[in-house]
Amino acid sequence: MSEHRPSDQPGEYDDFDEIVGAETDRDPDLAVIEAGSRTLRAVAGPAAADDIPARPEDPEVDRALRAVEQDLAGRWGETKLDPSIERIQALMDVLGDPQRAYPSIHITGTNGKTSTARMIEALLGAFELRTGRYTSPHVQSVTERISLDGAPISAERFIETYDDIKAYVEMVDGTQEHRLSFFEVLTGMAYAAFADAPVDAAVVEVGMGGSWDATNVIDGSVAVITPIALDHVDRLGSTTGEIAVEKAGIIKPGATVILAQQPVDAAQAMLKRAVEVDATVAREGMEFGVVDREIAVGGQLLTLRGLGGQYEQVFLPLYGAHQAHNAAVALAAVEAFFGIGAQHARPLDMDTVRKAFASVSSPGRLEVVRRSPTVVLDAAHNPAGARAAAEGITESFGFSRLIGVVGASDDKDVRGVLEALEPICAELVVTQNSSHRAMDADELATIAVEVFGDDRVQVEPRLDDALEAAITLAEEESEFAGAGVLVTGSVITVGEARLLLRRS
């Protein structure tokens, strides 16, 4: 397929050629699909604080929150799914369709969704829009999942929102074969809270998949597709192309699709869906992307190519090339939300963009939570995520010796995760988190020994013991003064480790 430039004006985008050159290998068959889709080509105009909530200090509020958590936990969990949006649609109907009270940006993909959602939220907030953000899973507290104005809603508001919709939830429960699930009720709470606020824009992350995900009752004017990789293969498909078909279900008629770099079969599925619903497509590496990035203290300094122009000297306080790509996707999504590239072609205010990105945090994503030795948390739970974490660690930290702490869920490609970590970890401490889905530490150790060798693997079933063992290994020899610890394998493992380390 021929390479398209964002403009027919020769020489205007010489710096952007490097982005095009870095584009994922593309199949010539995609040309047929692209011929039928509207591709967004904009002509350029002129050139955190810790927000993870703790348990409520007020005993009465804490008891009330625990009661809500218990009620939610009594429903179908997030891993028990029925591929249907009938129940959530019924709930929206009796609530008066709160999800239609505000425009939405809808995000799916395999990796990078939450970080991208946080960046989009920061950008919209910097432009003085009141935002609602719905993400999953949570790191420490369920209230993290629903945010207003860039911060998780309070425990009191979480309780009030649940109480407000509880009767309607029970009404719907009585009409369905299965009760509303944990995730469906939380989704209803988020949409109701956003309408009640009210918000100017909602940033909504898909829970799993796309077409039949509970979030997919919104009409996202912008659909964001972060990189697709193999995960949840038992539910979504065994190839990235099959998974992409399911995720493409969030693309609504007439929407703008912001497409991160993808495997060829995934890109083909997305573009096919865009043709079918007459959606406009903007592709990373073609219409937008990362022009340049440099390692900086506390993060990285970026030059991003957006739909409306080039943005230079953008500081992002997150580590890893994958976060730079997430930033490019987030920027393009916000530009599309404001109509840039479709209605007009000019960049967003540069200083506002810089201020927004400088404020971004993403807990549990290459997050440093301790020094001497440095302890880094990363919620990677599939091979693609683990490879990105490994690359980010290697590039940004320069540890002389790295000790890994891994606790994984039993439904994940654990071997693939361990193989991604093996080149960067001198030793591995295998553990398990408190979830009923956690892989048994001894079972995980059996696989780890096959990947790392017996002399590089230590088993500590309790997470607190595993953290202590890893920190001791990092400290034990003076020649390894630059040693560090990486805790990874699961969002739950990272959340529990974060709580343990911050308490200590």
Summary of the structure (lengths in Angstrom):
residues: 504
radius of gyration: 22.4
end to end distance: 56.2
largest distance: 66.8
contacts: 1838
relative contact order: 0.12
helix: 42%
strand: 17%
